[in-house]
């Protein structure tokens, strides 16, 4: 009766063990990402923004010399730094997830190349 193409019990047990390990590793990764600080800066470095590895804003530093610029220049510098910080954080998260999954292409939302 074992000829129906069903995996044997050992294969099922091994699959559950692997799933448990991935879940434990994912929890560790979540904690690691929470503790990371990833920096992004605008081109001239007068605005710096730090995000956690999970892309939560942590802090902002604006050089006083930027405050003499126009509102548009200040806003653009802040936006540029935010984009760089987000790109750095996303890239870091994607790398960590690929390490966790052993390079499996899981097509996770927000981490696929088509969204970059």
PyMOL commands that set and color helices and strands:
alter all, ss='L'
color gray80, all
select helices_A, chain A and resi 2-4+9-35+64-68+71-100+113-115
alter helices_A, ss='H'
color red, helices_A
select strands_A, chain A and resi 37-41+47-52+57-62
alter strands_A, ss='S'
color yellow, strands_A
deselect
rebuild
show_as cartoon
